[in-house]
Amino acid sequence: MEDGTQHLGHCMVDMKELSANPEGLTAAGVILTPKLPQVEFSLACSDLVASGRDRKPNALVQVAVIDPHKQHLVSHVCTEIVEANKDPLFLTGVTFPSEYPASTETLVKLTVYDAKDKSQESSSFLGSATFSVGDLLRAKDERLTLSLRSSDGVCTAGTVVVSRLKMGEMEEVDVDHITTDIPSQKCPLVCESASHACIDRENNPLTGPVFKNPVCKVYRFQTTDSKWMLVREQMEECTLSFSIPKQLLSLYIQEDMRRVQDLRELGELSPHWDNLRKEVMTRYGGIISSYQETLAELDKITGRSFKPSCCKAQKSLEFIPINLHTQRMRVTCPRKTDAFYDIVTVGAPAAHFQGFKCSGGLQRLLSRYEAEKKSFSTAYQCIYYSPEHTAKAQEVLSTMSLLQPLITSLADQLLQAAQEHSSPGLRDALKNLSDKTEQFVHTLKDELVKSALLALHAARPGYISKNQKQNPMQGGQHQGHIHQGSDQNQSPVQGLPGHSPATSVTESTVMCNNVEGSQARGDGGALPPKHQDSIPHHKEYDEEEWDRVWANVAKCLNCVIAMVDKLQEEDNSKPEQVPEQQLADVITSHNPGDWGEQLCPVVTRLKECVMEVVEKAKRAMTFVLLQEAACSIPQGFLLQQRRDVVFSQALAALACGFVMRLYAGMQDKGFLRQLHLVGLVAQFESLLSTYSEEIGMLEDMEVGITDLQRVVFKITEAKTDDLSDLQPLVCGRRDHFIVEVPLPRLVFQTLPEEIKEGKPLRVFPVLFNVGINEQQTIAERFGDISLQERINQKNFEKLEAYYKSLNEKVPLECLPCFQTQTDIKELLETLGQNVVTKKRKNVEILWIAGTICRRLNGIRFTSCKSAKDRTSMSVTLEQCALLRDEHQLSKDFFIRALDCMRSRLAQGDIGHWEDPEAGTVTENKPASRHFYPIALLLVSSHLLVVWLILSLVFLLAKYQ
């Protein structure tokens, strides 16, 4: 099966020629105007004549469009097969969406086939008919009855009825037998929407700057009360498949280039540390070069909006998610408001190019790496820092890079308000400046900064510790010696060259501070190591210097606050109420220009102190990350590249789902309230097995989904209404990314103030996995499924915590209403029970998790290895279950509806059909295979054969 594009329900269809031309859309139309199909019609046949007299035909209709320019058939869609019926009514309709280049002159050819033996894929031609779109629109009741011409062109092989479907009021229909007696049936020509306003409210997001190349299908299914519902599926590609990874690559390159520059700015280091720095910089250079090459290759790709699974092992596309598509099912029922259900499908975010055979995926690799990193630090003679220390260093660098320019800007605003003699402006600017400066001071209130500064001082040329002075024999040892017996939780400075495991940070500092004093008293001291005889001694390290510099920021802020209070107090005071010695100051303070002059020195001093702190802390944290990188060579760099790849795929999918959900809820006040108060849950459903390579994929996926916790979203006002200005933008660094989603001005103005002010919007990613294929049968019989069990348990706890937070902050009225009234708390309890229950292929976990996600206004994702077969089965089964539970789909129609959505009647299965009128024409070939619900697949005979063979192999091996 090809997967260059996907069929609705994930059968393959190639409709790139039918893609939308968005240039004619207005910006508001991108989001608010629904793109309803222009022409939709249903098909039915009567009095079909099969080739054999004693049998009824298994009929299907192939729909093709005659290209007026090239005069050849272009396959459009194919109905499902209706078995053993000479008067079939087809549930699969035909739609020409508004983007399709159809006109009233467009010719449509209907070819009816008899699928005699589906197992042998043999089908015979019954008859064909041709009509124009204009014929249908001009016909009475917009209904055509056409004769089917047989192969000789003379005989009639039956008739085909073409009935247009459109929005409106539904006719009362009483249908007892849907597959027989077509002439006696009153076919529904129109389907009702009880509230046309709901169309605008639902916003139909699948158009515009992010979604393109729609593929549409339409079905009609019977409800339990013998009415008809109209079901539309629309699948689209997402431009974020490429734009998000390209932006991330640029950010990765910028971050690594800054890291290299920071390493250069560390200053002079001893030979050992300098060699480590050079090696780390070389590694960074290799990553930068590789990413630049990948980005250049991606920039060459134009027009493509997704990566097919056949390209999953292509290096230049490794950052691109596989088969990222959005799918919406829209349901129109009699006398009910339209409803729609969205889902994002994507191949498992994993490093497919790098592979999984050697050592598994990220989760296993990272665990092993952390366990071995201490030995790496010994081999490379560098300091071991725990993951917490490294994460803190990255957090400090990130926070400083954000707050330092912000503090400078706010300080300038304060001076501007002072120059304008604006008391309100002064108060507002001071409040903002105080908040950000206090946040800045709090960030740097960490022992890691102080210990790292000492470590950096010790790495300078000529550093001599007191231990070396007191023990000349020890001083002659290699400077980079690391004591392996040190505790993992010790301060990183204890691993410094020349420091014994028992030496604390305070003791080390005292020793550094007393070097000159001991020499002056004649206490003696160690000579410098022989290889450093020519390097002059550095001055003693003053540990209190950092405390003074750090505290100066707070002191300067207090001075600024005091000065502002003084200016405002004097401005509000009368001269006679002020002490005589301050009268002159009061008089001058009433000169508007003097406020700025008096405030300028203390504000300038604050900015200088902040800059001084930033410089020292930046060097300290860079030195921490140097140690991390040095003891990571080469494993750490390879893992970082793998993690970058997986995160890129995961973020592209998340951004796609977030934009889709945002567009859909633009006028839902409850949803918007939930969005800014708590955030959204993003539920990833995975169908990977815990066997062979897919274990590695699942391990990659787990880390990639977890890393999405570092992402927040912000809604911004687009600069213009051009589509190019409505593309989401990514900024930040690896430990914290922000995705900005621009909206047109008119739409942006309708949002709550909290969102318009730029409040970060959080997303809570959760992952649930249940393997369903034959490899999972092997894993459960003979392998290990502990990875799956741990993932499900861990993410159940996350989902439970999210619901608790949501329940505290958002009223239940904000959540969507469903026909099934099961309480969410009860659903969570059932999910928790299923997670801990030892049950093979427990798909109930996925069902319940998906239901909870929809009930919580969440974003639904479904994944397998390539987002094809298993994903299509899951999505279509979920859609039919929603039709049954929420829209009263008739029980007799459930399997037929499932078959319609799953039938492979699209251009992914191209075959050569013999058409007596046109010779050999390339058209769609009916599928010989029908999918069945997941539960039936799990016990298929194929799996049983595999299990028996493997059991025999194991038994033979055991008795040999």
N, C-alpha and C positions, 0 to 999 in steps of 0.2 A: 504494500500500500504506500502510495506517495503521501507526503504531508506538506507539500509546498504551500497549500492552503488547506483549510479545514471546512468540511461540510457542517451545516448546522446540526448539532448533536454530534459533531466531530466526525462525520463522514466527509470525504474529501470533495471539495468543489473548487475549481479554478475560475474565479470571476474577476480577475484583475482588469480585464477590458471594461468591466462595468463599474469601475471605481468612480467615486464622486468627484466632481469638479467644484471645490469649495469656494472658488473666487466670487461666485455670485451671492454668497451668503453675507448677511450682516452679522456683526459681532453678537448682537442679542440673539439672532437666529441660530447661532452656533449652539446656544444652550437652551433657549426657551422655546424655540419653534420645533414642534415634532416633525420628523421626516416620515410621514405615513406613506405606505406604498401607493403609487398612482393607480395601478391596475392590478387587481387580483381576481382570479376566477377559479372555480371548482370544475371538476370533470366527472362525468358519468357515462357509461356506455349501456347500450341495450341491444339485444338480439345478436350478440356476437356469434360467429360461426367458426368453430374450431376445425382443425384439419381432420380430426377423427370424429366420426359420427357418434360414437358411444361415450364421449367424454365432454366435459365442460372446460372451457379454457381457463388457464391461470393468467389472467390479463394484467398488463401494465401499459402505461402510456408514456412514450418518450416525447418530450416537448422540445422543439428546436426552433430557432429564429433564423429566418433567411436574411443573410446580410445583403442589403440592397446594393452595396458597392462591389463586393467580391462575388456575389451570386453563389454563395455556398452556405450549407447549413452550419449553424453554430449551436451546439448543444446547450440547453438552458437548464432543464430539470427533468426528473423522471418520477413517476408516481410509485407507490408501493405496489406489490403484487397482490391482487385479490384472487384467491384460489377457488377453482371449480365453480365459476359463476359466469353465466352468459350475460347478466345484467349488473355488472359491478358498479358500485359507487365508491369512488376513491376519496380517501380521507386527506391525502396530500394534495394541496392546491398548487396554483402557479401564481407567482407574484413578480411584477416588474416594478421594482422600487423607483422612487422619484429620480434616483441617480442614474438609472438605466437609460441609455440613449434610444428610447423607443418613441415612436410617434404613431399617429393614426394610420399611417401607411405601412407600418411594420407588419410583416407577414409572419404568422406563426403556423408551424407544421406539427400536427399531432399524428404520431405513428403508434399503432396499437400492436403489441406482440403477445404471443402465447408462450409463456415460459413452461415448456412441456416437462422437462426433467431438470430441476434446479441443481441436482448433484452433478450433472454432466454439463451444466451451463448451456444447454441447447434451447434455443428459442426460435419460433417461426413467426414470420410476418403475417398479420391478419388484414390490416388495412390502414389507410391514412387519409387525412383531410387537412385542408389548408384554409385559413381565414386571416383577415387583417384585424388589427386592434380597432380600427375604425368600424369594421363590421359589427364587432361586439358592442361598442358604445352606442351605435345607432340602432341596434336591434330592439324590438319591443321587449320590455322588461329586462333589457340587457342580457338576453339569453339566446344562444344559437343552438340549433339542432342540425348537425352535419352528417352526411352519409359518408361512410368509410369505403373507399375504393379498394378493391382487392388487387392482387398482383397483375391480373389481366387488364385492369383499368376499367372494366365494364361492370362486373358483378359487384353487388353491395355486400359487404361483410358485416353490416350492422350500422349502428348510428352512435355518435358521440354527442353528448350534451355539454355545452360550455355555458356556465352561469357565473356572472360577475358577482364578486363579494365586495361589499362596501359598508361604511359606517352608516348607521341609521337605526330604525326600529325593526326588530325581528318579527317576522311573520310567525303566527302560531302554527306549529308543525307537530303533527302526530305521526310518529314513525314507529312502526312495530317491527319491521324487518328491513334493516338497512342495506342488505346485500341482495335483495330480491325485489321483483316487481317495481322496477324503476319508473315505468310510465305512471303508476298509481301514486307515486310519491310526489309530494309537493316540496321540492328541494329548496332549502333556505338560500335565498339570493342575497340577503343582507343580514348583518349581525349588529346587535344593539350595543351602545355604550350609554349607560344610564346618566352619566355626567360627562358631557363633552369638555367641561372645564378641567376635568382631571387630566386631560391630555397635556394642557399647558403646565399644570402643576407637576406632572411627572417629568417634564423637561426633556425627555428623550435625549440623553447625552451622547448617543453613539454617532455623532457627527462632529465636524469642525476640526480644530487644530490637533487633537490627540488621537482620534479614531478615524479610520479610513477603510476603503475597500469593503463595503458591507456585502454580506452574503445573506439573503433572506429566504425563508421558507414559511409557508402558511399551511395550517391544517384545520380541519373542522372535526370535532369530536362530540359525541352525544353525552348529555348529562343524565343523571339518575331520573330526572323528571321528563325525559324524552325531548329535551330542548337541545339546541346546538350551541356550542361554544366555538369561538374562533381563536386559534392559537398561532401567534407569529413568533418565529425564532429569527433573531438577527445576530449574526456573528461578525465581528470586525477585527481588523488588525490594529495594533497600537504603535504609534510613532515613537513612544517611549522605549520600545525595544532597543532602539539604537541611540536615541538622544540621551537617555540617562547614562548608559555605559560610557558614551563619549565624554560627557561632562565629568563623570567620575574619573576617567583616565586623566583628564586634564588636571583635576584636583590632586590626584595621586602624584602626578609629575611635579606639580607646584610644591606639594608638601615635602616630597623627597628632596627637591632642589633647595628648599628652605632648610631642611635638616643638614644637608651638606654645607650650606653657608654657615649655619650655626656651629657646626663642627670646626670649620675654619676659624671662626671667631672665638674659639675657646682660648686662644692664645698659645703661648709656649708650653709644651709638655715635655716630660722626661722621655728619653728614647723609647722606652717600653710602651708608654701610653701613646706616643706619637705614631709608632708603627701600627698599633691597633686602630688608631684614628684613620690612618691612610688605608688600611685594609677595609674598614667599614665604608669609607667614602668610595672606594672602588666598587664595592658591592652595590651601594646606592646608585652609582653611575650605571652599572649594568641594568638595574631595574628601570631606571629612567630611560635608558636607550631602548629597552625592550618595549616599554609602554608607548614611547614616541613612535616606534615602528608600527605597533598595533593601531594607534590612533590615526596614523597616516593611511593605513590600509582601510580603516573604517570610513575615513573621509572620502575615499574613492567610490564608495558604494552609494548609489543614488536610486531612488525609487522603491527600494526594498523596505518593508516594514516589519519583517519578522525573520527568524532563522529557522529553517526546516530541520528536522531531526537528522537528515542525511548529512548535515554540516556540523553536527555536534562535536566532532573531533577535529574541526578545522581551527588551527591556532589563531588566525586573525579574527575569528569570531568567538573566541572562548569567553569573552566578557558579555556576550549577547545571550539573553534567555532563549530557550528553545520553545518554538510554537506558542508564543505569548499572544493570546486572543481574549477578547471579551465576548460574552454571550448573554443575550437578554431574551427571556421568554415573556411575551406580553399576552395576556388572556382577556378576551372580551366575552362576557357572559350575559345572558338575558337579564335585564333589569338590575344589573349590578355595575358598580364602578370598575373600570379597568384596573387590572393589577399586573405588575411585572416583577420578574425575578432575575437578578443579575448574578453572574459568576465569572470569575477569571480563571482561565485554564493556562497552564504553563508546565513545561518540562521541569523535572526536579533541578533546582539550583545546585549545580555541582561542577567540579572541575573535570569535565568529560575529556578534554584534550590531554590533561596530565595523567588521567587513568586512575585505577583503584587496585590493580592486581598486586602491586608490591607491598603496600603497607596500609591500605584502607583509606579512610576519609579523614576529614579535619578533626572530628571529635577524638578519634583514637590517636592521631598524630600529635595533637596539641597536648593530650594527657601524657603521652610518652616523652614529648619534648620538655615539658615542665619537670618531669621526674629526672631527666638526664641533664638538665641545664646546669646543675651544680658541678657536675663533672666537667662540663664544657668550660665553666668559669675557671676551674683549676687548670685545665689544659691550656687555656688562653691567658692565664695569669691575670684575670680581671675580677672585679667584684661581682658577687651574686646578688641580684635584686629580685625580690619576689614579684609575682604578677601584680600584687597590690601596689608595690612601690612604683613599678613601671606605669601602671594605670594612673597613679597619682601624679607622676611627673608629666605625663601627657595632658592630664586635666589642668595642671597648673599652667603649662605652656599655652594651652588652648584658651583658658580663662584670661590670662594676661594679654594675649593677642587681641581678645575681644574688648576687655575693659580699659586697657591703657589708652587707645585712641578715643574711646567713649568718654573717659574722664577728662581728657584734654579738650574734647569738644564741649562738654558741659561746663568746664571751667571758662572757656571762651564765651559761652552763652551768659554765664554769670557776670563777666566783665562787661558784656554788651548791655545787659540789663542795668548794671550800675551806671554806665555812661549815659543811658537814657533816663536815669533817675526814676526807674519804674519799680516801686515797692512790690507789687504783685509778681512781676517778672523776676525780681530778685529772689522772692520766697520760693517760687516754683523751681527756678534754676538751682537754688541751694539745696532744696529737697532732693532733686534728682542727683545732684553731685554727691550729696552725703550718702545716699543709698548705694550708688555704684562704688564709691570709695570704700565704704564699710565692707561691701562684698569683696572688693579687691584685697583689703587687709585680712579679712577672714580666710580667703583662699590661701594666703601665704603663711598663715599661722599653722605651720606644720613642721615637725622635727626633721622631715625628710630634706627640706630645703637647707636647714642648718647643717645637717650631717653631710649633705652633698657638697656644700661649700668647703667643709673641712677636707672631704675626700679630694676635691679638685685642688685644694692647696697642697695636699700631700702628693699630688701627681705632678706638681711643678718641678722643674730641674733643681737639684740641690736640696730638696727637702730632707731634713734630719729629724727623726723622732727622738724622744727622750730615751726610749728603749735602746736605740742604737747607740746613744751617748753613754748609757750605763753599761752596755755589754759590747765591747769592741768586737768580740768574736761573732756576735749575732749581726753586728752592723756590716760585716763583710759578706753576708749572705745575699743572694739575688734579691733585688729590690721588689720584684713582682711576686714574691712567694705568697701563697695563699694557704691558710690553715684549714684543712679539710674537716676538722672536727667541730667547726663552729655551728651553732644552732641556726636553723633557717630563719628564725624570727629575730635574730639579733639585728642591731642597727647596721646598715651596709658599711659604715665606716670601719667596723671591726674587721672587715676583710681586707683593709688597706695594706699595702706593703709596709712592713715595719711595725704593724700593730698586732699584738698577741690576742688570742681569743678572749682572754680575761680583761683586756683593756677596754674600758667603757669610753663613750664619747666624751664625757666630762673629764675623765682622767686624761684622755689624749689631749684635750684642749688645754688642760692645766700644764701638761708637759710642754706643749708648744709654747705656751705663754711664759714658761719659766726657763726657757733655753738660755737666754742671755743672763738671767739672774744666777743660774747655776754656774756659768762660766765665770761670772764676776766674783762669786764666792770662792772659786777655786775648787769646786766639787768635782771637776773633771767632766769629760764628756767624750762620746765616741767620735772618732774621726769619720769623715765622709767615706763612703765606699770608694774603693780604688778607682772604679771606672767613672767616678764623678769628681775626682780630685780637682779638675780644672774648672768646675762649675761653682760659682760663688754661692754662699749660703743665702737663703731667702730670709726675710724678716719673720718674726714669730707671727703665728696666726692668732688674730684677736677674735675669739668667738663672740664676744659681746658686740663686735662691730655690726653683725647682721641684726641683732636685736635693736641696736640703736637706729640703724637705717630703716628697718621695718616699722619701728615705733614712730619715727619721724613723720611718716605719712599720716598717721592718726593725729599727731600733734599739730601738723600743718592744717589738717581739716578742722580741728578745733579752733585754730587761729582764724581761719576763714569764717567759721560760724560766728565766733565772737565779734569779728569785725563787722559782719553783716548786721548782727544784733545791735551793735553800737551805732552804726549808721542809721538804722531804722528808728532806734530809740531817740537819738538826737534829733532826727527829722520830725518826730512826733512831739517832742518836748518844747515847752516854751522857754525863752532865754532866762527868765527870772527863776525858773524852777531848776535850772542847771547850776551846779557849783561854779563859783567865779573863775576858778582855774581852768574850767573846760569851756568857758564862754567863747573864747576865740575859736576853738575847734568847732563849736556849734555853728558859729557864723559862717565859717568856711564850708561847713558841710552842706549848707543850703545852696551852695554853688553846684549845679548838676555835674559839672566836670570833675569835681573833687571826689565824688564817690568812686569813680573808676580809678583815680590816682591813688586813693587810700587803699583800695582793695587789690590793686595790681600787684604789689610786692608779695603779699601773702599767697595769692593765687599762683603767681609765678613760682614761688618756693614749693608749693604743693605739687605742681607739675614736675619740677626738678626732682623732688623726692620720689615721686612715682616712677620717673624714668630711671633713677638710680637703682631703685628696688627691682624694676623689671630687668635691668642689665645683669644684676647679680643673680637673681633667681633664674633668669634664662640660661646663664652659663651653668648654674648648678644643675638644673633639670636636663640640660643638654648633655652634661657629663654622666648623669644617671642613664640616659638613653644610649649613650656611647657604650657603657658597660653592658647594657642589655643587648645591643647590637653586636658587640665584640664577642660575647660568649654565645651568640646565636649563629655564628658563621659555621657552615653555610645553611644549616637546617632552618634557622629562624627566618632567613630571607626567603627561602623557598616556601615556607608555610605562609608568610605574609602575602606572597604573590598568589598562592592558592586561595587564601582568604579573600583577597581583593576580587578575584574572579567570581567566587561564589556570592559574595555580597553584592556585586554589580548586578548579577542576574536576579537576586532576591529583591533588591531595591527597585529595579525596573518593573517587576511584577507588582510590588506594593504601591508604587506611585500610580501605576495604571489603575489598580483597584480603588485607590483613594480618590482619584479624579472622577472615576465613574460613579462612585458613591456620593461624592460631593455634588456633582451635577444633578444627580437624581433627587437629592434632598434640599435643593436650593430654597424651596418655599415651604419646607417642613420646619416650623419653629421649634418643635420638640427635638428633632434631630440636631438642629444647629445648637440648641442649648446643650444637649449631650456632648456635642463635638467639642465645645470650648470649656465645659466644666470638667469632663472626665476624659474624653477621647474615645476612639473607636477600637473595637477588637477586630483583628484580622486573623481569620481562622484558615490555616493551611491544612488541607486534607491531602494526605500522601498515601499512595497505593503501592509503594515500593516493598519488595520482599526483603527479608533479612537473610539473604543467601547470596553468595558469590559477590559480584561487582556491585550489586544494588545495596549491599551493606555499606560500602564506601560512599555511594551516592547519598544514602540516608544520613550517614555521619557528616558529610559535607552540608547537607540541607539543614540539619539540626543547628549547626554553628551559624550558617547563613541567616536562618530565620531568627535566631537569638540575637544576632548582631543588629537586626532591625530595630531593637530597642534604643539604639543610639540615634535614631532618626526622629525628627519632629517636622511638622508641616506648618507653613504659614500661608495665609491667603493675602494676596496683594492686589492692588488696582493696576490693571494693565496700562502701559504708557499710551498705547493707541488701541484701536479696535481691529488692527490687522491680525490675521491668524498667526503670523510669526511672533507677535508679542504675547500670544496666549499660551505659549509652550512653557511647561513647568521648568524651573531652574533649580540647580543643586549648588549649594555652597557649603563650606566647612572643611573639616579634616576627618581623618579616619575615626577618631573617637567621638565625633559629633557632627552629624550632617543635618542641614536644613533644606527641605524641599519647598520652594516657593511656587504657589499655584496662582497665576494671574487670572483675574476675571475682568470682563468689560466694566466700564465705569457704572453703567446703569444697574448692572447685576450686583456689583460690589456694594453699592449704596444700600441695598436691601438687607445686608448682613447685620447681625448683632454688633454692637459697638466693640465688644471684647475682641471679636475676630478682626474687625476693621482696624483696631489699634495694633494688630500684629501679634496677638497672643499665640505662643507656640501651641500647636495642636498635636496631641500625643496619639500614638497608635500602639496597641498592645498585641504583638504577634504571638499566636499559639499554634502549635503543630501537633496533629494527631495522625498516627500512621497505623494502617492495618494492611498487611500484604494479602493479596487475593489470588495470585496466579499459582501455577503449578510449582514454581520455585519455592513459594512460601510453604507449600505442602511438604516439600523436602526439608525445609528449615525447621518446621514444627515437629517432624518425625525424627530427624537425625541431627539437627543443628541447634542453634541458640537464638532465642527471640528476646533475650534480656534487654537488648538495645531498644526494641519497640516498646517493651513494657515500661522501661525507665522514662522514655520520651513521653508516653501517654500519661503516666502518673505525674511527672513534673509539669506538664502543660495543663493538666486538669487543675492543679493547684493554682496556676497562674489565672486560668479562666475563672475559677471560684473567687480569687482575690479581686479580679476586675468587677465581677458582679457585685461583690460586697461594697466596693467603692462606688459603683454606679447607683446602687440602691440607697446609699447614704446621701448622694448629691442630686440625683435626678428623680423626679416623680415618675411613677409607672405610666402615667398618661402620655409621657413623651415617647414611649416605645410603640412599635407598630402593633396593630390588632390582627389576630389570626382566627380562623374558624375553630381550630383546635385550641381549647382553653387550658391546656395543661400548664400549671404554674412553672415558671422558670426555675424556682428553687427545687421543685420536685424533679424537673429534668436534670438539674445538676446532681442531685442525689442518685438518680438512676445512672447517670454517666459515671459517677464515682464508683458505683458498684460494679459496673461493667469493666472499668479500667483495672480493678484488682481481681476480677474473676478470671480464672484460668480456662479460657475457651478458645478453641481454634478458629482463626479467621473471624473474629468477633466484629463483624461490620456494624453491629449496633453502636459501637463507639463512634463511628463516622456519622451514622444517621443522627444520633442524639447531638453530637457536637455541631453538626451543620444546622440542626433545628434551633439550637440555642443561639448560634451566631445570627441567624435571621431574626430571631426574637429580640436580639440585643442591638439591632440596627447595624450589624457588623458587615465586614467585607469577606466574601467567600472565595476561596481559591481551591482548585483541585489539580493535583499533579500525579504523574507517574513518571516513568523514565523519559518518555518523549511527548507526553500529553496527547496520546493517540488512542489506542485501543481501550486500555483500562480506564482512562479518563473519560472517554466517550460513553462507556457503559455506566460509569458512576453518574455522570451529568444527566444522561437521558433517563436513568432510573429515578433520580431525584426529581426531575421535571414531571415525570408521570405521577410520582407520588404526591407532588404538590397539586397537580390537577385533580387527583382523587380526593385528597384531604381538604383542600381549600376551595375547589370549584365543582365538586360532586361529579367527577368523571364517572361515567357508567362502568360498573365492574366488567361488563362484557367488552368494553372498549379498551381496557387497560393494556392488555397484551398487544392489541392492534395498534394502539397509540405508540407503544414502545417499539414495535416493529417499524412503524413509519419513521420514527426519529432515528432508528439505528440502521435502517437499510442502506447498504452501500450502493446507492444508485447515483453516482456522481462521477466526475471526470477523473477521480483517482483510479477508477477501474475502467479504463478505456478499452474498448474492443472493436472488432470489425463486424459490422452488421450488414447482412445482405438486404438491400432495399431494392425491390424490382424496378422502382421508378428512377432511382438515382445511382444505381450501381452500388459500389462499396462506399459507404459513408462512415466517417468516424463519429460515432455517437456513444452515449453511455450504455454500458452493458449491465443488465440486471445482476444483482448480487446473487451468488449461489449460497451465501452464508447468511444466516440470520442470528443476531445476538439474542441472548436470553438473560434474564435477571442474574445478578451476581450470585445469588444463592444457588442457582442451578449450575452455574459454571464451577462452583467450588467442588461439586461431587461428580463432575463429568467423567466419562469412561476414560478419557485421555489421561487424566490425573491418576486414575486407578492403575492404568498400565504402567505409568512412570513409577508409581510407588512399588508395584510388584517387582519390577525389574531391579530397582535399587535395593529392595529387601533381599532379593536373591543374591545380588552381588555382595552385600554385607554378610550374609550367612556363609557364602562360600569362603570369603576372606577370613571369617572367624574360625571355621573348622580346618582351614589349611594351617 
